[in-house]
Amino acid sequence: MTFTQIPEQYTALGSGAIYVVESPEAADIDLRLVASDGTTCLGMRRYVGVREARCDAAPLLRRALRFEPADDETGFTPAAGRTVTATAEAAPAGSFPDRAEATAPARIFLAGPAGPAEPALRTTMPAERIIPAGAGEEISITMPEFGSVAAAVTVRSGDRTEFHRYEASSAGLFLFRLDLKDFPDAEEVTLDFGTMGTIHYTVVPARSESCRLAWRSSIGSVEHYTFPVVREVRLRTEKNRAENRRGYVARIGGQERLTRIESAYEAPGVLAALAEITSSPAVWRVTDGGCIPVDVTTEEATLRRLGELCSLSLEIREKIETEATWS
């Protein structure tokens, strides 16, 4: 058996990852994907009575991706969990795990659709942004080939300007993390990534009643936005009731907090990026103590209304741990 086609290095899993293995004669073929540790099986397919087995490995590999918002200090940081390294093995049906007749070279795979062939910022949010004081967020960067990238950070506060420079050498996917706790007096921050682009932040005072969300975007990045208005907070309690000789008793089955939030009036480009929250597979509420997974119950977002400014309203819910007892 021989692999006649394998994916390119840093293939984006939103575009498919095709492996083709050929056999000299018709046979039953097992093809499996193995993680970088050499033992964990990420998925396997069996092909019966074929000379050529063709497998799109993307659906199997996407399950191995793990997304969590970065919480490092300002600077470049690895994109842990957001790529998956795997190799493909082929053998006659039933031969695994003892032997593989053909093995493809290891490949690193990225989330989302295919990106440009040159280094690029991977984000759905616009270049002009507003960020609360003390908040943080991240910028995803793709490097199809090994090379170096620099970020020139300009911090303005009143009549004072600071300049900082950060460098990294890598290939594939990595992150640049901005943490305004490192620049407590900042009024404006500019991130200059050279030919890849520039992102400018206007820093506004933090509001205790606002709600900051992070979410996985359609292109495999984690975006952030602070919703300045909290319209409503409700607490929902699940109860199982019973009746005995002394009256009614209730067992608390669970509690969840439902919060309705609203964005500022935003341009269509910002609203389009925020609308992805309704379909994102992973959304978090960002707090001082960390990121809390939430469920977005809103299923529809209005992006444009003739003659009117538009904002986006969402409802999120989060589980509250309770001790289920009869009372």
C-alpha positions as a Markdown table, in Angstrom:
| # | Residue | x | y | z |
|---|---|---|---|---|
| 1 | Met | 0.0 | 0.0 | 0.0 |
| 2 | Thr | 1.1 | 3.5 | -0.8 |
| 3 | Phe | -0.1 | 7.0 | 0.0 |
| 4 | Thr | -0.5 | 8.9 | -3.3 |
| 5 | Gln | -2.0 | 12.0 | -1.8 |
| 6 | Ile | -1.7 | 13.7 | 1.6 |
| 7 | Pro | -2.7 | 17.2 | 2.8 |
| 8 | Glu | -0.3 | 20.1 | 2.7 |
| 9 | Gln | 1.4 | 21.3 | 5.9 |
| 10 | Tyr | -0.9 | 23.7 | 7.8 |
| 11 | Thr | -4.0 | 22.6 | 5.9 |
| 12 | Ala | -7.2 | 24.4 | 7.2 |
| 13 | Leu | -9.7 | 21.8 | 8.4 |
| 14 | Gly | -12.6 | 23.9 | 7.1 |
| 15 | Ser | -11.5 | 23.2 | 3.6 |
| 16 | Gly | -11.0 | 19.4 | 3.8 |
| 17 | Ala | -7.9 | 17.3 | 4.4 |
| 18 | Ile | -7.7 | 14.5 | 1.8 |
| 19 | Tyr | -5.7 | 11.3 | 2.1 |
| 20 | Val | -5.5 | 8.8 | -0.7 |
| 21 | Val | -4.0 | 5.3 | -0.3 |
| 22 | Glu | -3.6 | 2.8 | -3.1 |
| 23 | Ser | -3.3 | -1.0 | -3.0 |
| 24 | Pro | -1.9 | -3.2 | -5.8 |
| 25 | Glu | -5.1 | -5.2 | -5.8 |
| 26 | Ala | -8.6 | -4.9 | -4.4 |
| 27 | Ala | -8.5 | -5.3 | -0.7 |
| 28 | Asp | -10.2 | -4.3 | 2.6 |
| 29 | Ile | -8.2 | -1.3 | 3.9 |
| 30 | Asp | -8.1 | 0.3 | 7.3 |
| 31 | Leu | -7.0 | 3.9 | 7.4 |
| 32 | Arg | -6.4 | 5.6 | 10.8 |
| 33 | Leu | -5.3 | 8.9 | 12.1 |
| 34 | Val | -2.8 | 9.0 | 15.0 |
| 35 | Ala | -2.0 | 12.0 | 17.2 |
| 36 | Ser | 1.5 | 13.3 | 17.7 |
| 37 | Asp | 2.0 | 11.1 | 20.8 |
| 38 | Gly | 2.1 | 8.1 | 18.5 |
| 39 | Thr | -0.6 | 6.2 | 20.3 |
| 40 | Thr | -3.9 | 8.2 | 20.5 |
| 41 | Cys | -6.2 | 7.2 | 17.6 |
| 42 | Leu | -8.1 | 10.3 | 16.4 |
| 43 | Gly | -10.3 | 8.3 | 14.0 |
| 44 | Met | -10.4 | 5.3 | 11.7 |
| 45 | Arg | -12.2 | 4.4 | 8.4 |
| 46 | Arg | -12.5 | 1.0 | 6.7 |
| 47 | Tyr | -12.8 | 0.6 | 3.0 |
| 48 | Val | -14.1 | -2.8 | 1.6 |
| 49 | Gly | -12.9 | -4.4 | -1.7 |
| 50 | Val | -11.1 | -1.3 | -3.1 |
| 51 | Arg | -7.8 | -0.5 | -4.8 |
| 52 | Glu | -8.0 | 3.2 | -3.8 |
| 53 | Ala | -9.2 | 4.5 | -0.5 |
| 54 | Arg | -10.0 | 8.2 | -0.4 |
| 55 | Cys | -10.6 | 9.8 | 3.0 |
| 56 | Asp | -11.4 | 13.4 | 4.0 |
| 57 | Ala | -9.9 | 13.5 | 7.5 |
| 58 | Ala | -11.1 | 17.0 | 8.4 |
| 59 | Pro | -14.3 | 15.9 | 10.3 |
| 60 | Leu | -12.2 | 13.4 | 12.4 |
| 61 | Leu | -9.5 | 15.9 | 13.1 |
| 62 | Arg | -11.8 | 18.8 | 14.0 |
| 63 | Arg | -12.9 | 16.9 | 17.1 |
| 64 | Ala | -9.4 | 17.1 | 18.5 |
| 65 | Leu | -9.3 | 20.9 | 18.5 |
| 66 | Arg | -9.6 | 22.7 | 21.8 |
| 67 | Phe | -10.3 | 26.4 | 22.2 |
| 68 | Glu | -9.8 | 28.5 | 25.4 |
| 69 | Pro | -9.2 | 32.3 | 25.5 |
| 70 | Ala | -5.5 | 33.1 | 26.2 |
| 71 | Asp | -4.8 | 34.8 | 29.5 |
| 72 | Asp | -1.0 | 35.5 | 29.2 |
| 73 | Glu | 0.6 | 38.9 | 29.6 |
| 74 | Thr | 1.2 | 41.1 | 26.6 |
| 75 | Gly | 3.4 | 39.4 | 23.9 |
| 76 | Phe | 3.4 | 36.4 | 21.6 |
| 77 | Thr | 2.2 | 33.1 | 22.9 |
| 78 | Pro | 1.6 | 29.6 | 21.4 |
| 79 | Ala | -1.9 | 28.7 | 20.2 |
| 80 | Ala | -2.2 | 25.6 | 22.4 |
| 81 | Gly | -5.0 | 23.3 | 21.4 |
| 82 | Arg | -6.0 | 25.2 | 18.3 |
| 83 | Thr | -4.0 | 23.1 | 16.0 |
| 84 | Val | -3.8 | 19.3 | 15.7 |
| 85 | Thr | -0.7 | 17.3 | 14.6 |
| 86 | Ala | -1.5 | 13.9 | 13.1 |
| 87 | Thr | -0.2 | 11.3 | 10.8 |
| 88 | Ala | -2.2 | 8.7 | 8.7 |
| 89 | Glu | -1.5 | 5.0 | 8.6 |
| 90 | Ala | -2.9 | 2.4 | 6.3 |
| 91 | Ala | -3.0 | -1.4 | 6.6 |
| 92 | Pro | -5.0 | -4.5 | 5.6 |
| 93 | Ala | -8.3 | -4.6 | 7.6 |
| 94 | Gly | -7.8 | -5.9 | 11.1 |
| 95 | Ser | -4.1 | -5.2 | 11.3 |
| 96 | Phe | -4.2 | -2.4 | 13.7 |
| 97 | Pro | -2.7 | -1.7 | 16.2 |
| 98 | Asp | 0.0 | -4.3 | 15.5 |
| 99 | Arg | 1.3 | -3.0 | 12.2 |
| 100 | Ala | 0.9 | -0.3 | 9.6 |
| 101 | Glu | 1.8 | -1.1 | 6.0 |
| 102 | Ala | 2.0 | 2.6 | 4.9 |
| 103 | Thr | 2.6 | 5.8 | 7.0 |
| 104 | Ala | 2.2 | 9.3 | 5.8 |
| 105 | Pro | 4.4 | 12.2 | 7.1 |
| 106 | Ala | 3.0 | 14.1 | 10.1 |
| 107 | Arg | 1.0 | 17.2 | 9.3 |
| 108 | Ile | -0.2 | 20.2 | 11.4 |
| 109 | Phe | -3.8 | 21.2 | 10.8 |
| 110 | Leu | -5.5 | 24.5 | 11.5 |
| 111 | Ala | -9.1 | 25.4 | 12.3 |
| 112 | Gly | -11.3 | 27.3 | 10.0 |
| 113 | Pro | -11.2 | 28.0 | 6.3 |
| 114 | Ala | -8.1 | 28.2 | 4.2 |
| 115 | Gly | -6.2 | 31.5 | 4.7 |
| 116 | Pro | -3.7 | 33.4 | 2.4 |
| 117 | Ala | -0.4 | 31.9 | 1.4 |
| 118 | Glu | 1.5 | 34.7 | 3.2 |
| 119 | Pro | 1.6 | 35.6 | 6.9 |
| 120 | Ala | -1.7 | 37.2 | 7.9 |
| 121 | Leu | -3.8 | 38.3 | 10.9 |
| 122 | Arg | -6.7 | 36.0 | 11.4 |
| 123 | Thr | -9.6 | 38.0 | 12.8 |
| 124 | Thr | -13.2 | 38.9 | 12.0 |
| 125 | Met | -13.2 | 42.2 | 14.0 |
| 126 | Pro | -12.3 | 45.5 | 12.4 |
| 127 | Ala | -9.0 | 47.3 | 12.7 |
| 128 | Glu | -10.5 | 50.1 | 14.7 |
| 129 | Arg | -11.7 | 48.8 | 18.1 |
| 130 | Ile | -12.8 | 50.0 | 21.5 |
| 131 | Ile | -11.6 | 48.2 | 24.6 |
| 132 | Pro | -12.2 | 48.8 | 28.3 |
| 133 | Ala | -9.3 | 49.7 | 30.6 |
| 134 | Gly | -7.8 | 46.6 | 32.2 |
| 135 | Ala | -9.2 | 44.2 | 29.6 |
| 136 | Gly | -7.3 | 41.9 | 27.4 |
| 137 | Glu | -7.7 | 40.2 | 24.1 |
| 138 | Glu | -5.8 | 38.2 | 21.5 |
| 139 | Ile | -4.9 | 38.3 | 17.8 |
| 140 | Ser | -4.5 | 35.1 | 15.8 |
| 141 | Ile | -1.6 | 35.0 | 13.3 |
| 142 | Thr | -0.9 | 32.4 | 10.6 |
| 143 | Met | 2.6 | 31.8 | 9.3 |
| 144 | Pro | 2.4 | 29.3 | 6.4 |
| 145 | Glu | 6.2 | 28.9 | 6.5 |
| 146 | Phe | 8.7 | 29.3 | 9.3 |
| 147 | Gly | 9.8 | 32.9 | 9.7 |
| 148 | Ser | 9.8 | 35.8 | 12.2 |
| 149 | Val | 7.2 | 38.4 | 12.9 |
| 150 | Ala | 7.3 | 41.5 | 15.0 |
| 151 | Ala | 4.7 | 43.6 | 16.8 |
| 152 | Ala | 5.4 | 47.3 | 17.4 |
| 153 | Val | 3.1 | 48.4 | 20.3 |
| 154 | Thr | 2.5 | 52.1 | 20.7 |
| 155 | Val | 0.8 | 53.2 | 24.0 |
| 156 | Arg | -0.4 | 56.8 | 24.3 |
| 157 | Ser | -1.5 | 58.4 | 27.6 |
| 158 | Gly | -2.0 | 62.2 | 27.6 |
| 159 | Asp | 1.2 | 63.7 | 26.2 |
| 160 | Arg | 3.2 | 60.6 | 26.9 |
| 161 | Thr | 4.0 | 57.9 | 24.3 |
| 162 | Glu | 5.6 | 54.5 | 25.0 |
| 163 | Phe | 7.0 | 52.2 | 22.4 |
| 164 | His | 7.4 | 48.4 | 22.9 |
| 165 | Arg | 8.5 | 45.7 | 20.5 |
| 166 | Tyr | 7.8 | 42.0 | 20.6 |
| 167 | Glu | 9.2 | 39.3 | 18.3 |
| 168 | Ala | 8.5 | 35.7 | 17.6 |
| 169 | Ser | 9.9 | 33.0 | 15.2 |
| 170 | Ser | 7.4 | 30.3 | 14.3 |
| 171 | Ala | 5.3 | 28.7 | 11.6 |
| 172 | Gly | 1.7 | 27.7 | 11.6 |
| 173 | Leu | -0.7 | 29.4 | 14.1 |
| 174 | Phe | 0.2 | 31.5 | 17.1 |
| 175 | Leu | -1.2 | 34.4 | 19.1 |
| 176 | Phe | -0.4 | 37.9 | 20.1 |
| 177 | Arg | -1.9 | 38.7 | 23.5 |
| 178 | Leu | -2.7 | 42.3 | 24.6 |
| 179 | Asp | -3.3 | 42.8 | 28.3 |
| 180 | Leu | -4.1 | 46.4 | 29.3 |
| 181 | Lys | -3.2 | 45.6 | 32.9 |
| 182 | Asp | 0.3 | 45.9 | 31.6 |
| 183 | Phe | -0.5 | 49.5 | 30.5 |
| 184 | Pro | -2.8 | 50.9 | 33.3 |
| 185 | Asp | -2.7 | 54.5 | 32.1 |
| 186 | Ala | -3.2 | 53.8 | 28.4 |
| 187 | Glu | -5.7 | 55.9 | 26.4 |
| 188 | Glu | -4.8 | 54.6 | 23.0 |
| 189 | Val | -2.9 | 51.4 | 21.9 |
| 190 | Thr | -1.7 | 50.6 | 18.4 |
| 191 | Leu | -0.5 | 47.2 | 17.4 |
| 192 | Asp | 1.6 | 47.3 | 14.2 |
| 193 | Phe | 2.3 | 44.0 | 12.6 |
| 194 | Gly | 4.1 | 45.4 | 9.5 |
| 195 | Thr | 2.7 | 44.1 | 6.2 |
| 196 | Met | 0.1 | 42.1 | 8.0 |
| 197 | Gly | -1.8 | 45.1 | 9.2 |
| 198 | Thr | -2.4 | 47.5 | 12.1 |
| 199 | Ile | -5.0 | 47.4 | 14.9 |
| 200 | His | -5.9 | 50.5 | 16.8 |
| 201 | Tyr | -7.6 | 50.5 | 20.2 |
| 202 | Thr | -9.3 | 53.4 | 21.9 |
| 203 | Val | -9.3 | 52.7 | 25.7 |
| 204 | Val | -12.5 | 53.6 | 27.6 |
| 205 | Pro | -13.2 | 53.4 | 31.3 |
| 206 | Ala | -14.4 | 50.0 | 32.5 |
| 207 | Arg | -18.0 | 49.7 | 33.6 |
| 208 | Ser | -18.9 | 47.3 | 36.3 |
| 209 | Glu | -22.4 | 46.7 | 34.8 |
| 210 | Ser | -21.0 | 45.7 | 31.3 |
| 211 | Cys | -20.5 | 42.2 | 30.0 |
| 212 | Arg | -17.4 | 41.1 | 28.1 |
| 213 | Leu | -17.7 | 38.0 | 25.9 |
| 214 | Ala | -15.1 | 35.9 | 24.0 |
| 215 | Trp | -16.1 | 33.5 | 21.2 |
| 216 | Arg | -14.7 | 31.2 | 18.6 |
| 217 | Ser | -15.2 | 32.8 | 15.2 |
| 218 | Ser | -15.9 | 31.2 | 11.8 |
| 219 | Ile | -12.3 | 31.5 | 10.8 |
| 220 | Gly | -10.9 | 29.8 | 13.9 |
| 221 | Ser | -9.9 | 32.8 | 16.0 |
| 222 | Val | -11.1 | 33.9 | 19.4 |
| 223 | Glu | -12.6 | 37.3 | 19.3 |
| 224 | His | -13.6 | 39.7 | 22.2 |
| 225 | Tyr | -16.2 | 42.4 | 22.7 |
| 226 | Thr | -17.6 | 44.2 | 25.7 |
| 227 | Phe | -21.4 | 44.7 | 25.7 |
| 228 | Pro | -21.9 | 48.0 | 27.6 |
| 229 | Val | -25.6 | 47.4 | 28.5 |
| 230 | Val | -27.0 | 44.6 | 30.6 |
| 231 | Arg | -30.8 | 44.8 | 30.1 |
| 232 | Glu | -31.9 | 42.1 | 32.4 |
| 233 | Val | -30.6 | 39.3 | 34.7 |
| 234 | Arg | -33.0 | 36.4 | 35.6 |
| 235 | Leu | -32.4 | 33.4 | 37.8 |
| 236 | Arg | -34.2 | 30.2 | 36.7 |
| 237 | Thr | -34.6 | 27.3 | 39.2 |
| 238 | Glu | -35.7 | 23.8 | 38.2 |
| 239 | Lys | -37.8 | 22.1 | 40.8 |
| 240 | Asn | -39.2 | 18.6 | 41.2 |
| 241 | Arg | -42.2 | 18.7 | 43.5 |
| 242 | Ala | -43.9 | 16.1 | 45.7 |
| 243 | Glu | -46.6 | 15.9 | 48.3 |
| 244 | Asn | -46.6 | 14.1 | 51.6 |
| 245 | Arg | -48.7 | 14.1 | 54.7 |
| 246 | Arg | -47.1 | 17.4 | 55.9 |
| 247 | Gly | -47.6 | 19.3 | 52.7 |
| 248 | Tyr | -45.5 | 20.0 | 49.6 |
| 249 | Val | -41.8 | 19.4 | 49.3 |
| 250 | Ala | -39.5 | 20.5 | 46.4 |
| 251 | Arg | -36.2 | 19.2 | 45.2 |
| 252 | Ile | -33.9 | 21.8 | 43.5 |
| 253 | Gly | -32.7 | 20.2 | 40.3 |
| 254 | Gly | -30.6 | 23.0 | 39.0 |
| 255 | Gln | -30.2 | 26.7 | 38.6 |
| 256 | Glu | -29.1 | 28.9 | 35.7 |
| 257 | Arg | -28.6 | 32.6 | 35.2 |
| 258 | Leu | -30.0 | 34.3 | 32.1 |
| 259 | Thr | -28.6 | 37.6 | 31.1 |
| 260 | Arg | -29.8 | 39.9 | 28.3 |
| 261 | Ile | -27.1 | 42.2 | 27.0 |
| 262 | Glu | -26.9 | 44.8 | 24.2 |
| 263 | Ser | -24.0 | 46.2 | 22.2 |
| 264 | Ala | -23.4 | 49.8 | 21.4 |
| 265 | Tyr | -24.6 | 51.2 | 18.1 |
| 266 | Glu | -22.1 | 49.7 | 15.8 |
| 267 | Ala | -21.1 | 49.8 | 12.1 |
| 268 | Pro | -22.3 | 46.9 | 9.9 |
| 269 | Gly | -18.8 | 45.3 | 9.9 |
| 270 | Val | -18.8 | 45.1 | 13.7 |
| 271 | Leu | -22.4 | 43.8 | 13.9 |
| 272 | Ala | -21.5 | 41.1 | 11.3 |
| 273 | Ala | -18.7 | 39.9 | 13.5 |
| 274 | Leu | -20.8 | 40.0 | 16.6 |
| 275 | Ala | -23.6 | 38.1 | 14.9 |
| 276 | Glu | -21.3 | 35.1 | 14.7 |
| 277 | Ile | -21.8 | 34.7 | 18.5 |
| 278 | Thr | -25.3 | 33.3 | 17.8 |
| 279 | Ser | -23.7 | 30.3 | 15.9 |
| 280 | Ser | -20.4 | 30.0 | 17.6 |
| 281 | Pro | -19.6 | 26.5 | 19.0 |
| 282 | Ala | -17.8 | 28.1 | 22.0 |
| 283 | Val | -18.7 | 31.3 | 23.9 |
| 284 | Trp | -17.3 | 32.6 | 27.2 |
| 285 | Arg | -18.1 | 35.4 | 29.7 |
| 286 | Val | -14.9 | 37.1 | 30.6 |
| 287 | Thr | -14.5 | 37.9 | 34.3 |
| 288 | Asp | -11.6 | 38.9 | 36.6 |
| 289 | Gly | -11.5 | 35.3 | 37.8 |
| 290 | Gly | -11.3 | 33.8 | 34.3 |
| 291 | Cys | -13.5 | 32.8 | 31.4 |
| 292 | Ile | -16.9 | 31.1 | 32.1 |
| 293 | Pro | -18.5 | 29.0 | 29.3 |
| 294 | Val | -22.0 | 30.3 | 28.5 |
| 295 | Asp | -24.8 | 29.2 | 26.2 |
| 296 | Val | -26.2 | 31.8 | 23.7 |
| 297 | Thr | -30.0 | 31.3 | 23.5 |
| 298 | Thr | -30.5 | 34.0 | 20.9 |
| 299 | Glu | -30.9 | 32.5 | 17.4 |
| 300 | Glu | -31.4 | 35.7 | 15.3 |
| 301 | Ala | -29.4 | 38.9 | 14.9 |
| 302 | Thr | -30.5 | 42.1 | 13.1 |
| 303 | Leu | -27.5 | 43.5 | 11.1 |
| 304 | Arg | -29.1 | 46.4 | 9.3 |
| 305 | Arg | -32.3 | 48.4 | 9.6 |
| 306 | Leu | -33.1 | 51.2 | 7.1 |
| 307 | Gly | -32.7 | 54.6 | 8.5 |
| 308 | Glu | -31.9 | 53.5 | 12.0 |
| 309 | Leu | -28.7 | 52.9 | 14.0 |
| 310 | Cys | -28.4 | 49.2 | 14.9 |
| 311 | Ser | -27.2 | 47.4 | 18.0 |
| 312 | Leu | -27.1 | 43.7 | 18.7 |
| 313 | Ser | -29.1 | 42.1 | 21.6 |
| 314 | Leu | -28.2 | 38.7 | 23.0 |
| 315 | Glu | -29.3 | 36.4 | 25.8 |
| 316 | Ile | -26.8 | 34.2 | 27.4 |
| 317 | Arg | -27.2 | 31.6 | 30.1 |
| 318 | Glu | -24.8 | 30.0 | 32.5 |
| 319 | Lys | -25.1 | 27.1 | 34.9 |
| 320 | Ile | -25.1 | 27.7 | 38.6 |
| 321 | Glu | -23.9 | 24.8 | 40.8 |
| 322 | Thr | -26.4 | 23.8 | 43.4 |
| 323 | Glu | -26.8 | 21.0 | 45.9 |
| 324 | Ala | -30.0 | 19.2 | 45.1 |
| 325 | Thr | -31.9 | 18.6 | 48.4 |
| 326 | Trp | -35.5 | 18.1 | 49.4 |
| 327 | Ser | -37.0 | 20.8 | 51.6 |
